[in-house]
Amino acid sequence: MSARKIHAGNNDPFWVRIIVITISVTFVALMLVLPLGVIFWEAFRKGGAAYLKAFQDRNAMRAITMTCLAAGIAVPLNLVFGITASWAIAKFNFRGKGLLIALIDLPFAISPVISGLIYILVFGMQGWLGKWLEGHGIQIIFAVPGIVLATTFVTFPFVARELIPLMQEQGSEEEWAAISLGANGWQTFWRVTLPNIKWGVLYGVLLCNARAMGEFGAVSVVSSNIRGGTNTLPLHIDALYNDYNSVAAFAMASILALLGVVTLVGKNLLERKIEQESINSLESRTTKVSQ
Amino acid sequence: MFNNKRSKAMLPGFRLTMGYTLLYLSLIVLIPLAALFLKAATMDWNDFYDTITSRRVQAAYRLTFGASLIAALINTVFGALVAWSIVRYRFAGRQLLDAIIDLPFAMPTAVSGIALMAIYGPTGLIGKHLVPYGIKTAISPLGIVIALTFIGLPFLVRTLQPALEELDGEAEQAAASLGASRWQTFWRIMVPSLLPSLLTGFTLAFARALGEYGSVIFVAGNIPMKTEIASLLIISKLDDSDVPGAAAIAVVMLSATFLILLAVQGIHWWSQRMTGRA
């Protein structure tokens, strides 16, 4: 780190700056950068061939498919919910709005293991619907539906929590203008609202997908842990690691780590984009007012 | 084409969106969550009490709360320094530092777990050098603290950043021009105005740590009474087909988390009143 570039506006003594920056950078390097680097180091420890071999495995391919399937169902479900809920919350006034927002955020406060457990209590053999489901030959827990449900639960708030403040900030003026020009509700949504919130939607989907593909605790509670059966990628990593198959475990982990890095980069780009859009819309609004 | 003739002051779609929101929220979140509390409620009180006060469960609670507390405290100190560096100083790599803080949010917990083990485990990059000195950085409570510190850091940094940005330096300069020493300015001006954010960040990191599972189980060693966290105990109860037992432990953990998050709301309210008075 070059110390010469330090912001001139700050009047902390030079040695204070050096010490604080050094501690911060060392801490982050040790706690965050090193774990990220070590994944790729361990994955390629025995060379590129061993790395690639880890993917030529039926169970690995199944785990990747399962992860994509779970995210492929959970993310669209929560996307539709997020847009619907933020329309209801941002465009209308009603009592209990604060409570509704708090309830939407609830899954973030619940430990992953408990998130899996609650579905066992509904659909499991000792649960509410267990006997009935068994009688009809439907299996949810220890099967694909359980994994999808648990994934949906842990990623539930992502899109909604991103869109609610965004849509509240934007207000309803443009929607009112569209309606008064004769557009119906759907047309207003597709042509006016959606273009305004598209980066926010993408941002929510990005974070939602990262969590959906990476969820471990909740999914491990509701999956049977039978390899190749209902294993997602994180569960497969766990199984490989417990088998002391370190290279394969880290090879699988490297895909998810890469997904994490892509998510981080995308997140930063989108944050700038959203900030820019909100500045632009603020400017256009103030010019309208001044005219 | 006004859809809503009766209530002209409303945009269309309220019933549809509100109805769907409540239906989906109930199906995915509220009803399954109610199942947990109802399950615990149908338990015999003595069974419930015996489950949550058994020695193994108490040891797990102590470990989970203790390690979460220490990790949140470590993050409060280092998170404050990191946030301070990012907001107040300009140096090469500052933006990268800022961007990478969210890594624990973006990284799957199982991946973080095996990565931390590869560093702090007995044969890990750092761990192996500490074994000769008798320091076990994994398969020990220390390993749990390390994992919980990893996942909690962003909470502190991201809560402190906006608060630090708001402190634009004017109050500090005013204090300095009135003859306050740097130390006095720090304790009398900076600390009080940052306290609500520090407390909020600390509490959020603590709450998150209480429920953490994925990253911890790889570095913990999971020895009953010693390095077994509450989340893992829930799973081992499930493995023994003791569903009510698992529900009982879960209800206690969940209630603790809710109380903590309520405290965050309290801090928020308190800090708004403080600034409102000022």
Interface residues (C-beta under 8 A of the other chain):
Chain A: M1 S2 A3 K5 I6 H7 G9 N10 D12 R17 V20 I21 I23 S24 V25 F27 V28 M31 L32 V33 L34 P35 L36 V38 I39 W41 E42 F81 T84 A85 W87 A88 I89 K91 F92 F94 L100 L103 I104 L106 P107 A109 I110 S111 P112 V113 I114 L117 I118 Y119 I120 L121 V122 G124 Q126 G127 W128 L149 T152 F153 F156 S172 E175 W176 I179 G182 A183 N184 G185 T188 F189 L207 A210 M213 G214 E215 F216 G217 S220 V221 P234 L235 I237 D238 Y241 A249 F250 A253 L256 A257 G260 V261 T263 L264 V265 K267 N268
Chain B: M1 F2 N3 M10 L11 P12 G13 F14 L16 T17 M18 Y20 T21 Y24 L25 I28 V29 L30 I31 P32 L33 A35 L36 K39 F78 L81 V82 W84 S85 I86 R88 Y89 R90 F91 A92 G93 L97 A99 I100 I101 D102 L103 P104 F105 A106 M107 P108 T109 A110 V111 S112 I114 A115 L116 A118 I119 L125 T149 F150 L153 G169 A207 L210 G211 E212 Y213 G214 F218 S231 L232 I234 I235 L238 S241 V243 A246 A247 A250 M253 L254 T257 F258 L261
